[in-house]
Amino acid sequence: MKITRHPENPIVVPGGFEWRKVTVFNPAVIMDNGKFYMIERTAGSLTPCKNYLGLLESEDGVHFTHVKDEPIVTPDMLGFPYGSVQDPRIVKIDDTFYLNYALRPCAMSYYPTGRGVPERSIPEYPDGWGEQEGHWLTRSSILASKNLIDWEFVADTTPLEINDRDNILFPEKINGKFVLLRRPEEYVGEAYGTEKAAMWITYSEDLIHWEEPKLLAKAENMAWESRKIGGSTPPVRTDRGWLVLYHGVDDEVVYRVGAMLLDLENPEKVIARTQNFIMEPETYYEKFGYQIPNVVFPTGNVVKDGLLYIYYGVTDTAIALATVPVEELVDYILNDPQA
């Protein structure tokens, strides 16, 4: 499978403002009225690593400039002054933008080792923050906006007593219901039908009350999914199914990308799935960075003129772009020679 990396990668890098001085990565991206909009995850420090969300725009999907010189979403706005808001994904349903995000009520400190997962420590915060176990768990939630700048809280999409991220809305209702992908880390074991963190799917009529999730896909390819898998980008409707990119992590904490097709009317049904990865860390900027080496982590995709624009974080340091014709990718998933 030939995925083309943009020659100007990484296309978005840290700097410019204090709140994005250290790192930018894992963006949400959407096209609206002919223009590309990106919501970046940023940090001005690694100790602690408090994350914000900033808004950028582009005419060509490659060269982005900031819409505002301040973040559009901060942990403080959400009621968590020492927290960290992370990994946005965005869809537009009718006239409303919906933003999935993950939030840790208290931000950790990260010390890159250059060899793998950074060492971490827990900072001391005032006023009782950080004293409860739940302050270090990752919850997932939804915000709504009409203009991409002003956001209102809609609901938490996961129980607050577990770690759950990679919550991703489908871009349209299916059979009258909103549909959501999840990755609950604690849903592991015989009772859950999976031995590793996996992808789950759930439904809601109002975005607030969600049905019990159902197991959608679990690790199958131990060469590159042995540690966990999770959803990456919002599903893309094609005439042959919902195209979903997902990430797989191996025992060496190398992040790679796979793809699957889900049934248009019954997205619990996996029509086909790549047995081999379609992207892995290859370039310098995908292998070396501030935080975690060997990471390609897509969180945004846009279709324009039959081309899938894949926006992905690299080494938790910068943002890169790759493209592939949608039909070629769908053909590959349906006819994966490794399957």
C-alpha positions, 0 to 999 in steps of 0.5 A: 500500500503506497501512502505518500508523505508530503515533502514539506513534512512536518507541516506544523511544528512547535513555536510562536506562542508560549502555549505551544512552545514545546510541542504540537501533535495529534490534530483534529482536521475538518474541511468546511466551506472549502477551507481546511481547519486544524485543531492542534494539541499543544504544550508549552512545557513538559514539566508539567505537560499541560496541553491546550487546543489551538485553531489553524486554517489553510487553503491547501491543507498543507500551509496552516496559519493560526486563526487565534493567537490564544488556545480555543480550548484549555483545561481551565475552561473545562474546570481543571486548572491543572489538567491536560486536554488531549487528542481532539477529533472533529466531525460536523453533523448538520450545522454543528461541529462536535469535538471529541477530546480526552482530558486528564484532570491533572497533568503529569511531568514527562522526561524524555529518555530518547529510548522509548516511553518517557519517564513520568512524575506526578507534580504537586498541585495546590487545593487538593488537586492530584490527591485522588486516583481519579485525577490521573485517569483519562476521561473522554468528552464532547464539545459542540460549536457553531464556529470552531472558536466558541465551544460548549460542553455536551457530555462525558462519553465514558465512565469517570472511574476508568481510562478511556480515550480515542473516543471518535464520533461518526460524521453522521447518524446511523439508523437515527443514532449517533455512533461512537468509537471508544478504547476503554483500557480497563475493558480487558479480560475474559468478561470483555472478550479481549486480552488487550485494550481494544476498539469498542462501539456504542450508540446514543440518541442524544449524545448524552446517554450512551448504550453499553459499548460492544467489542468491535475489534481487538488485536489480531496481528501480534507483529504490530498490534501486540500491546493495544489497538485503538481508533485513529481518525473519524470514519469516512463514508465510502460506497463500500463501507465506513473507512476507519484508520486505527493505530496498533502498538507493539511490545516495543511501543512502536505505533503503526497504522491499520485500516478497516471497513465497517458496514454502512448500516451496521457499523458493528460489522467489520467487512474487511481489515488489513492484516499488515499495517499501511504506515509505520515510522520511516522518516527521521521525524517519525522516529525521533522527537521530544517525547516518544520515538517511533510514532505515527498517530493519525487523528484527522482525515479529510477527503478532497477530490478523491484523495484522503488527507491523513494528518498525524502526530509524529513522536508527540512532537509535530504534525505531518501529512500523508495522502492516498487515493480513497479508492486505492485504499479501499481496494487494498483493504478488501484485497489485502494480500496478507489477509 
